[in-house]
Amino acid sequence: MDVRAEQFGDRASVLDLHREAFGEEGGRVASLVESLAPAVDEGHGISLVAEMEGEVVGHVMFTPSLLDTPRRLVEVSVLSPLGVAPAHQGDGVGSALVRAGLEVTARRSLPLVFLEGSPAYYRRFGFVAGGGLGFRKPSLRIPDEAFQVMTLPAHESWMTGTLVYADAFWRCDCVGLRDREA
């Protein structure tokens, strides 16, 4: 498996991968990828793919958001989305993508990485519940245990506050859990 930066020619495969990996939510996730892509293209984010035998089997994005602290706004990163082709789930593809993305994010001197996800999965990388460290989630629809953060070497103790998602997450309706029957 090769983990590398997403290239221009990968986009169609990346979008198809998310549509397949996320099932009925896949269209929204693919829209999120397209909406976040300009930030990555401008050098403000990270988009990585995992490739096996010439096929894209995984994808992750780390994109800019803000932390509203008492002192000032602080640029942070959000890990989302992470998708792995169903045939390769459980093969370590997602873990390789997350680790590679965290290494790049730390080198860029960003202080924090946030995500919404399974504590059982993301704990292995060092993510912890954000609320316990004084961080506030951007939406009440995000379960407390799913709102997670990782502090990186550039983090300072005063950097606590409310995560402010990039507009793309709201426009694509990719924040928190929705009651689909309401």
N, C-alpha and C positions, 0 to 999 in steps of 0.2 A: 504494500500500500504506500502511495506517495501522497503526502499532505503538502499542498502548495497554495499560493495565492490564486484566487479565481482570476481567470483571463477572459477577455471579451468573448471569445468563442464558446465559453462554458455556460453562458447565461441560460440558454434554452434547456440544457440538461439540468441545471440547478432548479429552474422553475418546475420542470417535470418531476424532479425528485421530491420537492416539497408537496406537490399535488398528490403524489403517490403516498408519501410518508405520513401525511396528515389527514388522509381520507377526505371526509366531507368538509373539513376545515382547510383543506389544502389550497383552495383557490384564494382564500384570504391571506394565507401565509405567503403564497407566491406574490400576491399584490404587495405585501409588506416588503418582501425582498426587492421588488422593483422600486418601491418608494424610498427605501434606504440606500439603494445603489449609488445615487449621486454623492452622498456623503463619503462613501468609500472611494468613488472615482476621484474625488477632490483630495484624497489623502487623509480624511478625518476618521476613517474607520478601517475595519479589517474584514475581508471576505475570503475564507479559505475553503478549498475543496479537498476531499479525499478521493483519490483515483486508484482504481484497480484495473489492470489490463486495458487501459484506455477508456474506461467507463467511470463517470462521476458517480460515486456511491455514498457521498456524504457532503454536507455543506454547513458552515457556521458563519454568523456575522457578529462582530463586535462593533457597535456604532455609538456615536456620541449622544449623550444626553446631559442634563444638568442636575446638580445637587444644590438646592436652595438652602444655604447655611446662614446662620445669623450674621456672619461677616460679609459674605459675597456669594455669587454664583460660582460653582466649581464644575469644570468639565469632568465628566465621568464616562464610563463605558457601560453599555448594556449588551449582554450576551443574548441574542435572539435574532433570528431563529436558529435552532440546531436541528437538522434533519438528516436521517440516514435511510437509505433504501431499505425497505422491509426485508429483503433477502440477506442483508448484511447487518441487521440489528443484532446486537449481542456479540459482535466480532471485534469490538474495540475501536470501531471507526469513530464513533462519537467522542470517546475518551481522547483519542489522538487529536481530533480537531480542537477540543476544548483546551487541552494542554498547550498545543501550538499557539492558539489564540491568546491564552493567558501570558505566555512568554513574550509575545510581541507587544501586548498591552503594557506589561511591566516595563519593557525597554522604552516605551514612549512616555514614561513618567506619569501615567495617569494614576490617580490615587485609589480608585475603587472600580469594581465591576459588579453590576447588579444583574439580577435575572428573576424571572418567575419560573418555577419548576419544582421538580420532585426533590425534596431534601435527601431521600434515600440515594438518589443518583448523584446529585451535585456535591454532597458532603465529602466524597472521596477526593475532590479537588481543593477542598478548603473553604467552600462556601458555608455560611452560617445564616441563621435567621436575622434579617436586617433590623427588626424591631428591638431585639435584645441589645443592639449596639447603638440605639438612639436614632435609627433611620426611620423615616416615615414613608409608607408606600404611596404611590401616586393615585391609587383608586381603592375604594372600599371593597370592590369586587375581587381583589387579590387576596386569597387566603393568607393569613399571617405566616404560616409555615412555608408557603411557596415564595414569599418575598425574601430573597436571599442576596447576600453581599459577600464579596471577598475584598479584604483590604490588601493593597499592594505597597511596596516600599515607599512610594511618594505620599502615602496617607499621613495626615497630621491629626492629632487628637481633636482639634476644633472642627474638623470636617464631619459634622453631623447635620442632619436636616431632612428635607423632603426631596425625594427623587422626582424630577420633572422629565417625563418621557418626551422624546422627540415627537413632533406632530404626526409623523407617519404611523406610529402605533395607534393613535386615536383615529385617524382617517381610515385605517384598515380594520378598525374594530378588533385589535389584537391586544387589548388590555384586560386582564382579569377574566373571570368566568362569567358567562352570560347565561341567564335562564332562557334557554331556547324555546321553551313552551309558553313563555309569558306573552 
